[in-house]
């Protein structure tokens, strides 16, 4: 099989992520998606959980999620997604989502939805970086080998690193190559999927000579959706890792559109421990 054919067959689309079969009241089935990974990519499970939560709060926009990756998902098996309607308030709605395989919890998430209110506005200034059109697409040496096919529908451009700063920053432009309708929920599912991309790598760039000597896994993940965004237009992920200690690394990211609008903030803690010898 040629690499281009493999990429076509295993590339995950936003439509794939948003597709859920309703099998009961607030119970959904997410079908398995083709991948070369031995464990399901965390962003995929998070995106499917968000898609399920939004199905139960159609009149409100998700404003944040807080999630834990409990166990590695089996990519060749479907995921059962259950949603608990914790609260429906006048302004805020809360949903608790659990993803299951073999009747075992693999992922849990609390999601908040908001009607939107009249308040003041401010945001941090976007970094001054080179535009994505002036950067070559990320090559095979810059992307995880097993994810090159799975992420084939996402155009990624890595901003040249500034080696003088500490903690060092990983900045990446990304957009979806395919066509997406104007439904904001579809774009939120896509943004959730890519929110997990490169977060662990942001910790590794502080120690470039040790990347091959660690075992890595996302532990918990949080996203705040500040303003509307389209994932089929360029988004800048400004990632860094303020701290790593005791086999855990903490990373953050600010997400901007091309006009400098801050659309989302992300935090994650990951297990980044040295490979065990016994």
N, C-alpha and C positions, 0 to 999 in steps of 0.2 A: 504494500500500500504506500503510495507516495505521501509525502508530508502534507501537500495541499489537499489531497483527498481526505486524509485523516482529520485535518482541521475542519473541513466542511462537515464531516460526519459527527464530530464531537463538540463543535462550537455551541455554546449555550446562548440562546436568544432571550431577550427580555420577555417575549411572549411565552417561552418555555417556563420561565420563572413565575409568571403571573397566572399560569394555568393550574387551577386546582379543581378537583372533582368534589362536589359536596355530597357526602355520604351519610349525613345525619344532621341534626340540629347543631349548628356551630362546630361541626366536625368535617374535616376536609382530608382529601388524599392527594399528596403531591407525588406524581409519578417519578421514577428514577430517570436521571438524565445522563447521557453518555459522558464518560470522563476516563482519563488515564490514571487518576488518583486512586490510591488504596483507601483513602478516607474522603468523605464528602467535603468539599470546600465550604468553610464556615459561612461565607457570604451567601452561598446558595440557600442554606437552611434559614438564615436570617431573612432573606428576601421572601422566601415562601411563607414564613411566619407572618411577615408584614402583610403580604397579600391576603392571608386568611383573616388577620385582624381587621383590615380595611373593609372586608366583605361584611363585617358585623357593625361597622360604623360608617355607612356610606355618605352621610351628610356632614362629616367632620374630617378635618385634615390632621394627619398624624404630626405631632410636634416633637416627640422623642421616643426612643426605645432604650431599654436597659436589659441586656441579655447575658446568659451564661451558657457556654458550651460545656455540656456535662460529659458527653462521651462522643467518640468519633463515629460519624455516620457511615453506614454501608452504602456505597454509591449505586449498587445494583439492586437495591430494594426500595420500595416506595416509603414515604414518610406519612404517618398519620398526624394531622395537626388539629389540636383541640383548642377552642377559644372559650374562655370564661368571661362573661360580661360582668366585670367587677363593679363598675359604676357608670351610670349615665346621668351626669349633672347638667345644670343649665349651661355652663361654659366648657367644662372638661368631661371627657369620657375616658375610662380606663379599661384596658383589656389585658388579661393574662393569657399567654399562649404557651402551649407545650407541644413539642414535637416528639413523636414516638417511633421506635422500630422494635419489633419483637416484644411489644408491651413493656419496653424499657425507655425511660426518658433520655433523650440525647441532647435536648436544647430547651431552655425555658426563657421567657421574655415577658416583660411588662411594657406595654405601649400606652402612651398618652395621646389623646386627640383633643383639639381645641376648635371652638367656633371662630376664634379671631376677635380681638377687641381693639378699641381705640386707645393707643398709648404712644409714648415717645419712641424715637428710633435712633440707634447709633450702631456702629460696627467698627472693628479693627480695619486698618488699611491693608489692602492686598499688597503682597511683595511685588517689587518691580523685577520681572523676569522676562526672558526672551519669549516671543509669541510661539505657539505650537507650529505654525506654518514654517518657521525657520529652523525647526528641529527634525531630524530624521526619525522615522518610526523606531520604537524600541526593537532591537535586534534579538536574535536567539540567545546571545550571551548575557542579555540584560533581564530576561524573563525566566522564571522557573521552568525547567524543561517539561515537566509533566503538565504544565498549565498553558503552554503555548497554543495547543489546539483548542482547549476549552475556552480560552479568552480570545479566540481569533476574531470575534466580532467587535472587540474593543480596541480602538486605535490609541496606543499609548506613546507618549513622547516624554522622555526623561530630560528634565532641565539640567544642564551642566552643573556639577556640584561645586559648592564653595568650600574648599577644604580648610579655610582659615577659621570658620566659625565653630563653636562648640556650645551645646551639642550640634553636630552636623545635621543638616536638613536634607531630606529627600523630597524633591519637588517633581511632580509628574502631571502633565496634561493628559486627559483621557476623554474620549467621547465614543458613543455607540455608532458603529458603521452602518447599521441598517435603518429602516424606516420605522418610526413610532408615531402613533396617533397623538392627538393633543390631550388625551385623558391624563390628568396629573397623577392619578394613582399608578399608572404604568411607569411613569418616570420615577416615582418614589420607590417602586420595587427595584428598578434598575440602579438607583442611587444606593439603596441598601446593599445590593449585591457587590458593587464596587467599593463600598465603604471598608471592606475587609482586605482590599488589595494593597499589598506593600506595607502593611502596618508592622509586621514582624521585621521586615527588611529595614525599616527605619531604625530599629534597635541595632541591627547587625552593622549598619554603616559606621557606628561608633567604634567597632572592633573588626575591621575588614579582614584581618588575618585569622579570625576565629570562626568565620561563618560555617565552615564545614565540620566543626567540632562540637556542634550543639544539636540537641533534640528540641524541636519547636512545636508549640500548639497554642492556639488562641484559648484563653480562659474566660474572659468576659469582654463585653463590647457594648458601647453606648453611642448613640447618634442623636444629635439635636438637629431637627430640620427647621432652619430659621426662616427661609424664604423659598418661593417656588424656583425650580430649576428644571432644565431639560437635559437629559443625559445624551441626547443626540447632538448636543452642542458642546464645545470644549469646556471642561471644568478643570481647574487647577487644584491639585491636592498638595498642600504644604505640610509635610509630615516631619516629626522629630520625636526623639525619645529622651525625655528629661531625666529618667532614672532607670537603672537596672540593678538588682540586688537579689541575692539568695535564690537564683534560678528563675526570677521573674523580671520581665521588662515591661515598663509602662511607656506607651506611645500616644501621641496626639496628632490630630490633623485638622487643619482649617481648609474648607473647600470654597473656592471662588469661581464665579463665571468670568467670561472675558471682559466684562465691563467693571470688574473689581468688586462685585456684590458678593458678600459672604452668605452662602446658601446653606452651609451645614458645618457642624463641628463634630469631631469623632474622638473618642478615647478608647483605648484597649489595653488590657494587661495580658501578656502571653507568657507561657512557660518557655524559657530559653535556658536550658540547663546543659551542662557538659555531658557528652555521651558517656554512658556507664560502661565500665569494663567487665562487670559481672552481673 
